[in-house]
Amino acid sequence: MHARKKPKSITLRALPALQGLFPADWLRDKAKELKVVIRERKFDPVIAFWALVLSFSKSVSRQLATIKRSYETLSGTIFSNAAFYVRFDQKLVAFLKAALERAFQEIHPVRTLKGALQRFKDILLIDGTIVTLHDSLAKIYEGTRTAAGIKITCVMSVVCETLRSVKIFAANTPDAKTIGLGAWVKDHLLIFDLGYFKHKFFARIVENGGHFLSRLKRNSNPLITAVHRKWRGQAIDLVGKRLKEVLPRLKREEIDVEIDLKFDRREYAGRKRSDTIRLRLVGVLNEETKEYHLYVTDLPADLLSPAEIAALYTGRWSIVREQQGQLI
């Protein structure tokens, strides 16, 4: 037995607004879901949460020993150091992250995605901007066109109408490397510009259960492997041809095809391996310029039409520029 009862305890009194934001039932259910606790009689996740949250302030630096004493005072339970400190693991980190996500959802206005977009948890708009710095900072933040500079990468949530993250890198850092892809992209739609156009970047999003939408680079010449729409009359056969081979001859209002994009996997055991990802390429003809606006995505053809995809991508700019204006 690692814990014994103290004769006295005190009642935890968090502010009513905070208690409403993190109800005890939600804290207990989430702690069990993430396996923070197995037997609650030994470790109360609700008291542990408030001991952590209420132990910190701007002017106070807390140590684990102080948090342990706060928990013991609130719970009336004594723990050995080892039995208490072992609780500070990745499961507790996941628990606190879940609480933070709940706080963001509850505090910020939440927009409801409608129609075909309901399948996504959120639409994330990714963009970056470069700020020039004094030349003396070149060793820390190496620039591109100037000696020193930083790249500010923003991820904006459409659902919460706010910045989800802001990260700073040296200005010469490739855009795709500023986004740490992982399980967090699952069921999210990421929309970004050509700075993030990397075949491997696309593959990693899809492999993590996410979705994406990007413009197609002008120098891209992918192989067309299938078509999603058949045209009447003597339509040009696109399958098996390269995009640049057929694009000048097309007159249709929309293009909706599948393409193959090659990329290199990470080197393993001294060997490099190439791979291919099959994606969807759509195009919408600009009536004024008579040129196609081309987009690449993994979204299925029965979810959004080419015109809807073009409108979705175009709409990102109003949100991105508004948020950047508040940041810079």
Residue pairs with C-beta under 8 A, 6 or more apart in sequence:
2 42
2 79
2 80
2 82
2 83
3 42
3 77
3 78
3 79
3 80
3 83
4 77
4 78
5 76
5 77
5 78
6 72
6 76
6 77
6 78
7 76
8 76
9 73
9 74
9 75
9 76
9 77
10 73
10 74
10 76
12 46
12 47
12 50
12 74
14 50
14 53
14 54
18 53
21 102
21 103
21 106
21 107
22 49
22 99
22 102
22 103
24 46
26 102
27 45
27 46
27 49
27 99
28 40
28 45
28 46
30 45
30 95
30 98
30 99
31 37
31 45
31 95
34 91
34 94
34 95
34 98
35 91
36 45
36 87
36 91
36 92
36 94
36 95
37 43
37 44
37 45
43 87
44 75
45 95
47 71
47 74
47 75
48 71
48 87
49 95
49 96
49 99
50 74
51 67
51 70
51 71
51 74
52 67
52 96
54 70
55 62
55 66
55 67
55 70
56 62
64 84
64 85
64 88
65 81
68 79
68 81
68 84
68 85
71 77
71 79
71 84
72 78
72 79
104 160
104 162
105 160
108 160
108 161
108 162
109 160
109 161
110 159
110 160
111 158
111 159
111 160
111 161
112 159
113 120
113 122
113 123
113 158
113 159
116 303
116 304
116 308
117 123
117 189
119 187
119 303
120 187
120 188
120 189
120 211
121 159
121 186
121 187
121 188
122 157
122 158
122 159
122 160
122 188
122 189
123 157
123 158
123 159
123 188
123 189
123 191
124 155
124 156
124 157
124 158
124 164
124 185
124 188
124 189
124 190
124 191
125 155
125 156
125 158
125 191
125 192
125 316
125 319
125 320
126 153
126 154
126 155
126 156
126 179
126 190
126 191
126 192
126 196
127 153
127 154
127 156
127 192
127 193
127 320
127 324
128 151
128 152
128 153
128 154
128 175
128 178
128 195
129 151
129 152
129 154
129 324
129 328
130 143
130 144
130 149
130 150
130 151
130 152
130 171
131 149
131 150
131 152
131 171
131 328
132 143
132 146
132 148
132 149
133 141
133 143
133 146
133 148
133 149
133 150
134 148
135 146
135 147
135 148
136 148
137 148
138 147
138 148
140 148
140 170
141 148
141 149
141 150
141 170
141 171
142 148
142 149
142 170
142 171
142 172
143 149
143 170
143 171
143 172
144 171
144 172
146 171
148 171
149 170
149 171
149 172
150 168
150 169
150 170
150 171
151 168
151 169
151 170
151 171
151 173
151 175
151 178
152 166
152 167
152 168
152 327
152 328
153 166
153 167
153 168
153 169
153 175
153 178
153 179
154 163
154 165
154 166
154 320
154 323
154 324
154 327
155 163
155 164
155 165
155 166
155 179
156 162
156 163
156 164
156 319
156 320
156 323
157 163
157 164
158 319
162 323
163 323
163 327
166 327
167 178
169 177
169 178
175 195
175 196
176 195
176 196
176 198
176 200
176 201
179 196
179 201
181 201
181 204
181 205
181 208
181 210
182 208
183 208
183 209
185 205
185 208
185 209
185 210
186 208
186 209
186 210
187 209
187 210
188 210
188 211
189 210
189 211
189 212
189 213
189 299
190 205
190 210
190 211
190 212
190 213
191 212
191 213
191 214
191 312
191 313
191 316
192 212
192 213
192 214
193 214
193 215
194 214
194 215
194 217
196 214
197 214
197 215
197 216
197 217
198 263
199 261
199 262
199 263
199 277
200 263
200 264
200 265
202 212
202 214
202 261
202 263
202 277
202 279
202 296
202 298
203 263
203 275
203 277
205 211
205 212
205 298
206 212
206 277
206 298
211 297
211 298
211 299
212 297
212 298
213 295
213 296
213 297
213 299
213 309
213 312
213 313
214 295
214 296
214 297
215 293
215 294
215 295
215 296
215 313
216 281
216 294
216 295
216 296
220 243
220 296
221 242
221 243
221 244
222 242
222 243
222 259
222 260
222 261
222 281
223 240
223 241
223 242
223 259
223 260
224 238
224 239
224 240
224 241
224 242
224 243
224 246
224 257
224 258
224 259
224 281
225 239
225 240
225 257
225 258
225 259
225 260
225 278
226 239
226 257
226 258
227 238
227 239
227 256
227 257
227 258
228 256
228 257
228 258
228 280
228 301
229 254
229 256
229 301
231 252
235 252
236 246
236 249
236 250
238 246
238 257
243 259
243 281
247 292
250 292
252 285
253 284
253 285
254 282
254 283
254 284
254 285
254 305
254 306
254 307
255 281
255 282
255 283
255 284
255 292
255 294
255 306
256 280
256 281
256 282
256 283
256 301
256 305
256 306
257 280
257 281
257 282
258 278
258 279
258 280
258 281
259 278
259 279
259 280
259 281
259 296
260 276
260 277
260 278
260 279
261 276
261 277
261 279
261 296
262 274
262 275
262 276
263 274
263 275
263 276
263 277
264 272
264 273
264 274
264 275
265 272
265 273
265 274
265 275
279 296
279 297
279 298
280 296
280 297
280 298
280 299
280 300
280 301
281 294
281 295
281 296
282 294
282 295
282 297
282 306
282 309
282 310
283 292
283 293
283 294
283 295
283 306
284 292
284 293
284 306
284 307
284 310
285 291
285 292
286 292
286 293
293 310
295 306
295 309
295 310
295 313
297 309
299 309
304 312
